Amino acid sequence: MKHLSFLLMTLSFLVLSPSYKCNVKGEAGAMLPIRGLAIEAPKPESLDRFLYFIEEDLAPAHFNVLILRVDWNYAYQSHPELCDPNPLKQEDVKQIVALCREHGIRLVPQINLLGHQSWAETTHALLREYPQFDENPSVKTEDYTPWPNPERLYCKSYCPLHPEVHDVVFAVVDEVCDAFEADAFHAGMDEVFYLGEEECPRCHDKDKADLFAGEVTLIRNHLAEKGRQLMIWGDRLIDGRTTGIGEWEASYNDTWPAIDRIPKDVFICDWHYERADLTAVYFALKGFQVATCGYRNPDVCLQQIDDQQRFRAQSSPETAARFQGYIHTIWSGADHFLKRYYELKDGKQPGESKAGEAEGNGDEEEDRSGDVRSLLAVINAFTQQP
C-alpha cells in the first residue's frame, strides 16, 4: 500500500505539470520508439483496400507497429474447426507481411486469450468447439441481455487450468506467429470478468491474481521459447477502486496484484479512452515497457502522445526507456472502418468513384466518426516530422 501511495502521488504531480506541444519528438529530437495501430485484420475480399491503407496512410505517417486482431480469421491448419468462414489464407497474409517489411512496420498478430471468448449472444470459436474449456458453462450466451445483467455476462473466459486448453491455444498461436513471421504476439487479456468462478472445479478456490499471473506467465514462457515477446492490454493490472478508474479500464475483480507476479519483459498496452489517465507511469516504475493506447476522442489521443513524450523527456534514462510510445486502437471492423475513413478523409474510396456511390449500407454499423477523426489527428501528429 505504501508503494501504491507513492505512485499515486507521482501521478498527481504529473497531472499538474505543464503540457507540451504534441509533436511526438523529445528534447533531443527523437521520435517516439513505437507509433502503432491496433485494428482488426481485414477480410480477404477487402485485402487490397487494407494494403492501400498501409501504403498510402500508415507508412507515410511513420507508423512502425501494426497489431492485427486475427482471432479466427485465418485458415489454421492445426485446428481448421476454429476458422471463420472464408478466412485469410497464407498467401493473403504474406502480402501484408511483405508490405510491412518494406516499410519497416513490425507486424504483431493478436488472438484474444483467456477473456473475450464470446460477444453478446455469440460464443466464439474456441468455446463453441471446445465447450469443456468454459470457465462457467452454466451461463449461456444465448440468454444474454444488455449489460449490466444478473449474470454479469460481458464476455466468456476459458478456464486457464483446464489440462487440455493450452494444447489447442498454443497450436494456433504458433501457427499465426509463423504465418505473420512475427517476433511478438498480442494475447489481449483485457476485460476478464470471469475468472476463478465458483462453479469451476479447478479455479473456484484459487486467488484470481494468481490465476491471471499464471496464465500471463505461461503464455509468455511459451512465446519466449521461440524468441517472441508477449504483449497484453494492461487493465487487469490496475486497481480500479484505489485509482477510481473503474472496472473496465482497471480491475474490480482482484486481478491487479498480478502486476508483481508476471515477468517484466511482458509489454503493456495501457488503454484509456475517455480521459488521458497517467497509469503508464505506474507500469514504467514497476519495470515494464509500456505504450499508451487511445481510441475515439482526438483530444485525449493527442494528450496521450504528448504525455508519453513528456515522460520520456522528464525521466531518468532507465525509466524513460520504458515509455515506448503510443498505439492507436480501432474497434469497429476493419472493412467498415476503412470505408468510413476514406469517406471522411477525402470523399473517395481507393479505386472507386465518389464515396456516396460506394458499396455498403450506411446502417450496417453505428456511426463512429470519432474513431476516424481521432486516427486522422494521430496521423497528422505523427506526420509532422522533419
C-alpha positions as CSV (number, residue, x, y, z in Angstrom):
1,M,0.0,0.0,0.0
2,K,2.9,2.3,0.7
3,H,4.3,1.8,-2.8
4,L,0.9,2.4,-4.3
5,S,0.5,5.7,-2.4
6,F,3.9,6.8,-3.7
7,L,2.9,6.0,-7.3
8,L,-0.4,7.9,-6.9
9,M,1.4,10.9,-5.6
10,T,3.7,10.7,-8.7
11,L,0.6,10.6,-11.0
12,S,-0.9,13.6,-9.2
13,F,2.3,15.6,-9.8
14,L,2.3,14.7,-13.5
15,V,-1.3,15.7,-13.9
16,L,-0.4,19.2,-12.6
17,S,2.7,19.5,-14.8
18,P,2.5,21.9,-17.8
19,S,1.7,20.3,-21.1
20,Y,4.0,20.4,-24.1
21,K,3.2,20.8,-27.8
22,C,2.3,17.5,-29.3
23,N,4.9,16.8,-31.9
24,V,6.0,13.2,-31.0
25,K,9.6,14.4,-30.6
26,G,11.6,14.8,-27.5
27,E,14.0,17.5,-26.5
28,A,16.8,15.6,-28.3
29,G,14.7,15.3,-31.4
30,A,14.0,11.6,-31.3
31,M,10.6,10.2,-32.4
32,L,8.6,8.0,-30.1
33,P,10.0,4.5,-30.4
34,I,6.6,3.0,-31.0
35,R,4.0,4.6,-33.3
36,G,1.4,1.9,-33.6
37,L,-2.1,1.0,-34.7
38,A,-4.2,-1.9,-33.4
39,I,-7.0,-2.9,-35.8
40,E,-9.0,-6.0,-36.9
41,A,-7.4,-8.0,-39.7
42,P,-9.2,-7.5,-43.0
43,K,-11.4,-10.0,-44.7
44,P,-9.9,-11.5,-47.9
45,E,-12.3,-9.5,-50.1
46,S,-11.1,-6.2,-48.6
47,L,-7.4,-7.0,-48.6
48,D,-6.5,-4.7,-51.4
49,R,-8.0,-1.7,-49.6
50,F,-6.2,-2.6,-46.5
51,L,-2.8,-2.8,-48.3
52,Y,-3.6,0.6,-49.8
53,F,-4.2,1.9,-46.3
54,I,-0.8,0.7,-45.1
55,E,1.0,2.0,-48.2
56,E,-0.7,5.4,-48.5
57,D,-1.7,6.3,-44.9
58,L,0.3,4.4,-42.3
59,A,3.7,4.3,-43.8
60,P,3.9,8.0,-44.8
61,A,2.9,8.9,-41.2
62,H,5.8,6.9,-39.7
63,F,3.7,4.1,-38.1
64,N,6.1,1.3,-37.2
65,V,3.9,-1.2,-35.3
66,L,0.7,-2.8,-36.6
67,I,-1.2,-5.1,-34.3
68,L,-3.8,-7.2,-36.2
69,R,-6.7,-8.8,-34.4
70,V,-6.7,-12.1,-36.3
71,D,-8.6,-14.3,-33.9
72,W,-10.2,-16.9,-36.1
73,N,-9.9,-15.0,-39.4
74,Y,-7.0,-17.3,-40.6
75,A,-7.0,-20.7,-42.3
76,Y,-5.5,-22.6,-39.5
77,Q,-4.1,-26.0,-40.5
78,S,-3.6,-27.1,-36.9
79,H,-7.3,-26.6,-35.9
80,P,-9.4,-25.9,-39.0
81,E,-12.6,-26.3,-36.9
82,L,-11.8,-22.9,-35.4
83,C,-11.6,-21.0,-38.6
84,D,-14.1,-18.3,-39.6
85,P,-15.9,-18.8,-42.9
86,N,-13.7,-17.5,-45.8
87,P,-10.7,-16.6,-43.6
88,L,-7.4,-15.1,-44.7
89,K,-5.1,-17.6,-46.3
90,Q,-1.4,-17.8,-46.1
91,E,-0.9,-16.1,-49.5
92,D,-3.1,-13.2,-48.2
93,V,-1.0,-12.9,-45.1
94,K,2.2,-12.9,-47.0
95,Q,1.1,-9.8,-48.9
96,I,0.6,-8.0,-45.6
97,V,4.0,-9.3,-44.3
98,A,5.9,-8.2,-47.4
99,L,4.4,-4.7,-47.4
100,C,5.0,-4.1,-43.7
101,R,8.6,-5.3,-44.1
102,E,9.1,-2.9,-47.0
103,H,8.1,0.0,-44.8
104,G,9.7,-1.1,-41.6
105,I,6.5,-1.9,-39.8
106,R,6.6,-4.5,-37.0
107,L,3.6,-6.8,-37.6
108,V,2.0,-8.3,-34.4
109,P,-0.9,-10.8,-34.7
110,Q,-3.4,-11.0,-31.9
111,I,-5.7,-13.7,-30.7
112,N,-7.9,-12.9,-27.7
113,L,-6.8,-15.3,-24.9
114,L,-8.4,-16.0,-21.6
115,G,-11.3,-13.5,-21.9
116,H,-13.3,-12.2,-24.8
117,Q,-14.4,-15.8,-25.8
118,S,-17.9,-14.5,-26.6
119,W,-19.7,-11.4,-27.6
120,A,-23.3,-10.7,-26.6
121,E,-25.3,-13.8,-27.8
122,T,-22.4,-15.3,-29.8
123,T,-19.9,-17.8,-28.4
124,H,-16.7,-17.6,-30.3
125,A,-14.9,-20.5,-31.9
126,L,-12.8,-21.8,-29.1
127,L,-15.7,-22.3,-26.6
128,R,-18.1,-23.2,-29.4
129,E,-15.9,-26.1,-30.5
130,Y,-14.5,-27.0,-27.0
131,P,-17.3,-26.2,-24.5
132,Q,-15.4,-28.1,-21.8
133,F,-12.9,-25.2,-21.6
134,D,-15.7,-22.8,-20.4
135,E,-14.9,-21.2,-17.0
136,N,-18.7,-21.0,-16.2
137,P,-20.7,-23.1,-18.5
138,S,-24.0,-22.6,-16.7
139,V,-24.1,-19.0,-18.1
140,K,-25.4,-19.3,-21.6
141,T,-24.6,-16.6,-24.2
142,E,-28.0,-17.3,-25.9
143,D,-29.6,-15.9,-22.7
144,Y,-27.5,-12.7,-22.9
145,T,-29.2,-9.4,-22.0
146,P,-27.6,-6.0,-22.3
147,W,-25.0,-5.0,-19.6
148,P,-25.4,-4.8,-16.7
149,N,-27.2,-8.2,-16.4
150,P,-27.7,-10.5,-13.4
151,E,-25.0,-13.0,-14.6
152,R,-22.5,-10.2,-15.2
153,L,-22.0,-11.6,-18.6
154,Y,-19.9,-9.4,-20.7
155,C,-17.6,-11.9,-22.4
156,K,-16.9,-15.5,-21.6
157,S,-13.5,-16.8,-20.5
158,Y,-11.8,-20.1,-20.8
159,C,-10.5,-21.9,-17.8
160,P,-6.8,-21.3,-17.5
161,L,-6.3,-24.5,-15.5
162,H,-8.1,-26.9,-17.9
163,P,-5.5,-29.6,-18.7
164,E,-6.1,-29.5,-22.5
165,V,-6.8,-25.9,-23.3
166,H,-3.2,-24.9,-24.0
167,D,-2.7,-27.7,-26.4
168,V,-5.2,-26.1,-28.6
169,V,-4.4,-22.4,-27.8
170,F,-0.6,-22.7,-28.3
171,A,-1.0,-24.6,-31.6
172,V,-2.9,-21.7,-33.2
173,V,-0.7,-19.1,-31.5
174,D,2.4,-20.7,-33.0
175,E,0.8,-21.1,-36.4
176,V,-0.4,-17.5,-36.7
177,C,3.0,-16.2,-35.5
178,D,4.7,-18.3,-38.1
179,A,2.4,-17.1,-40.8
180,F,2.9,-13.4,-39.9
181,E,6.7,-14.0,-39.4
182,A,6.2,-12.3,-36.1
183,D,8.6,-11.7,-33.2
184,A,5.8,-10.6,-30.9
185,F,2.2,-11.8,-30.2
186,H,-0.6,-9.9,-28.6
187,A,-2.8,-12.0,-26.3
188,G,-5.5,-9.5,-25.5
189,M,-6.4,-10.5,-21.9
190,D,-8.4,-7.3,-21.3
191,E,-11.8,-7.1,-19.5
192,V,-11.5,-10.6,-18.0
193,F,-14.6,-10.6,-15.7
194,Y,-15.0,-14.4,-15.4
195,L,-12.0,-15.9,-13.6
196,G,-11.9,-18.2,-10.5
197,E,-15.6,-18.8,-10.7
198,E,-17.4,-20.9,-8.1
199,E,-18.7,-23.5,-10.5
200,C,-15.2,-24.2,-12.0
201,P,-13.8,-27.3,-10.2
202,R,-10.3,-26.2,-10.9
203,C,-10.3,-22.5,-10.3
204,H,-13.0,-21.8,-7.7
205,D,-10.7,-21.7,-4.7
206,K,-7.8,-20.0,-6.3
207,D,-6.6,-16.5,-5.9
208,K,-7.7,-14.5,-9.0
209,A,-4.4,-12.6,-9.2
210,D,-2.5,-15.9,-9.2
211,L,-4.7,-17.3,-11.9
212,F,-4.2,-14.2,-14.1
213,A,-0.5,-14.1,-13.4
214,G,-0.2,-17.8,-14.1
215,E,-1.8,-17.5,-17.5
216,V,0.2,-14.5,-18.5
217,T,3.4,-16.2,-17.4
218,L,2.6,-19.5,-19.2
219,I,1.9,-17.7,-22.5
220,R,5.0,-15.5,-22.1
221,N,7.2,-18.6,-21.5
222,H,5.8,-20.4,-24.5
223,L,6.5,-17.5,-26.7
224,A,9.9,-17.0,-25.3
225,E,10.9,-20.5,-26.4
226,K,10.9,-19.1,-30.0
227,G,12.2,-15.7,-29.2
228,R,8.9,-13.9,-29.3
229,Q,7.6,-11.2,-27.0
230,L,4.2,-11.1,-25.3
231,M,2.0,-8.0,-25.4
232,I,-1.2,-7.6,-23.4
233,W,-3.7,-4.9,-22.5
234,G,-3.0,-3.5,-19.1
235,D,-6.4,-3.0,-17.5
236,R,-6.4,-6.2,-15.3
237,L,-3.2,-5.0,-13.6
238,I,-4.7,-1.7,-12.3
239,D,-6.6,-1.5,-9.1
240,G,-9.9,0.1,-10.2
241,R,-11.1,1.1,-6.8
242,T,-7.9,2.7,-5.4
243,T,-7.3,4.6,-8.6
244,G,-11.0,5.5,-9.2
245,I,-10.6,4.3,-12.8
246,G,-13.4,1.7,-12.5
247,E,-14.0,-1.9,-13.6
248,W,-13.4,-1.6,-17.4
249,E,-10.1,0.2,-17.8
250,A,-9.0,-1.3,-14.5
251,S,-9.9,-4.2,-12.3
252,Y,-12.6,-4.7,-9.7
253,N,-12.2,-8.5,-9.5
254,D,-8.9,-8.6,-7.7
255,T,-6.6,-9.4,-10.6
256,W,-4.5,-6.3,-10.2
257,P,-1.9,-7.8,-7.7
258,A,-0.7,-9.9,-10.6
259,I,1.4,-6.9,-11.7
260,D,4.0,-8.0,-9.2
261,R,3.8,-11.7,-10.3
262,I,4.5,-11.6,-14.0
263,P,7.8,-11.3,-15.9
264,K,9.0,-7.8,-16.6
265,D,9.5,-8.3,-20.3
266,V,5.7,-8.5,-20.9
267,F,4.9,-5.5,-23.0
268,I,1.9,-3.5,-21.6
269,C,-0.6,-1.7,-23.8
270,D,-2.2,0.8,-21.4
271,W,-5.6,1.8,-22.8
272,H,-7.7,4.8,-21.7
273,Y,-10.4,6.2,-23.9
274,E,-12.4,8.9,-22.1
275,R,-9.5,10.6,-20.2
276,A,-5.7,10.5,-20.5
277,D,-5.1,8.7,-17.3
278,L,-1.4,8.6,-16.4
279,T,-1.1,4.9,-15.5
280,A,1.8,4.4,-17.9
281,V,3.9,5.9,-15.1
282,Y,2.7,3.1,-12.8
283,F,3.8,0.4,-15.3
284,A,7.1,2.1,-16.1
285,L,8.0,2.4,-12.4
286,K,7.1,-1.3,-12.0
287,G,9.7,-2.1,-14.6
288,F,7.5,-2.7,-17.7
289,Q,7.8,-1.4,-21.2
290,V,4.5,0.4,-21.9
291,A,2.7,2.2,-24.7
292,T,-0.4,4.3,-24.1
293,C,-3.4,3.5,-26.2
294,G,-6.2,5.8,-27.3
295,Y,-9.3,5.4,-29.4
296,R,-12.1,7.8,-30.5
297,N,-11.5,11.1,-28.7
298,P,-9.0,13.2,-30.7
299,D,-8.1,15.5,-27.8
300,V,-7.4,12.6,-25.5
301,C,-5.3,10.8,-28.1
302,L,-3.1,13.9,-28.7
303,Q,-2.7,14.4,-24.9
304,Q,-1.6,10.8,-24.6
305,I,1.0,11.2,-27.3
306,D,2.2,14.4,-25.6
307,D,2.3,12.7,-22.2
308,Q,4.4,9.8,-23.4
309,Q,6.9,12.3,-24.9
310,R,6.9,14.3,-21.7
311,F,7.5,11.3,-19.6
312,R,10.5,10.3,-21.8
313,A,11.9,13.8,-21.5
314,Q,11.5,14.2,-17.8
315,S,12.5,10.7,-16.5
316,S,15.8,9.1,-15.7
317,P,17.3,7.2,-18.7
318,E,16.3,3.9,-17.2
319,T,12.7,4.9,-16.7
320,A,12.5,6.9,-19.9
321,A,13.4,3.9,-22.0
322,R,10.3,2.1,-20.7
323,F,7.9,4.8,-22.1
324,Q,7.7,3.3,-25.6
325,G,5.2,5.4,-27.3
326,Y,1.6,5.4,-28.5
327,I,-0.7,2.7,-30.1
328,H,-4.0,3.9,-31.6
329,T,-6.9,1.4,-31.4
330,I,-9.8,0.8,-33.7
331,W,-12.7,-1.4,-32.5
332,S,-15.1,-1.5,-35.4
333,G,-14.5,-4.0,-38.2
334,A,-11.6,-3.1,-40.4
335,D,-13.6,-3.2,-43.6
336,H,-16.4,-0.9,-42.4
337,F,-13.8,1.4,-40.7
338,L,-11.8,1.9,-43.8
339,K,-14.9,2.7,-45.8
340,R,-15.8,5.4,-43.4
341,Y,-12.2,6.5,-43.1
342,Y,-11.9,7.3,-46.7
343,E,-15.3,8.9,-46.9
344,L,-14.4,11.3,-44.2
345,K,-10.8,11.8,-45.3
346,D,-11.3,12.7,-49.0
347,G,-14.7,11.6,-50.1
348,K,-13.5,8.8,-52.3
349,Q,-12.8,5.0,-52.0
350,P,-9.5,3.8,-53.3
351,G,-10.1,2.6,-56.8
352,E,-13.8,3.6,-56.7
353,S,-15.9,6.6,-57.6
354,K,-17.4,9.1,-55.2
355,A,-18.0,7.8,-51.7
356,G,-21.7,8.1,-52.0
357,E,-21.6,5.6,-54.8
358,A,-19.5,3.1,-52.9
359,E,-20.9,-0.3,-51.9
360,G,-22.2,-0.8,-48.4
361,N,-25.3,0.0,-46.3
362,G,-24.8,3.0,-44.0
363,D,-26.9,1.2,-41.4
364,E,-24.5,-1.8,-41.2
365,E,-22.8,-0.2,-38.2
366,E,-23.4,2.6,-35.9
367,D,-21.8,6.0,-36.7
368,R,-18.4,6.0,-35.2
369,S,-16.9,9.0,-36.9
370,G,-15.0,9.8,-33.7
371,D,-12.6,6.9,-34.4
372,V,-11.9,8.2,-37.9
373,R,-11.4,11.8,-36.6
374,S,-9.0,10.6,-33.9
375,L,-6.9,8.4,-36.2
376,L,-6.7,11.4,-38.7
377,A,-5.5,13.5,-35.8
378,V,-2.9,10.9,-34.8
379,I,-1.7,10.6,-38.4
380,N,-1.3,14.3,-38.6
381,A,0.7,14.4,-35.3
382,F,3.0,11.5,-36.5
383,T,3.4,13.1,-39.9
384,Q,4.8,16.4,-38.5
385,Q,8.4,15.2,-38.7
386,P,11.4,16.7,-40.4
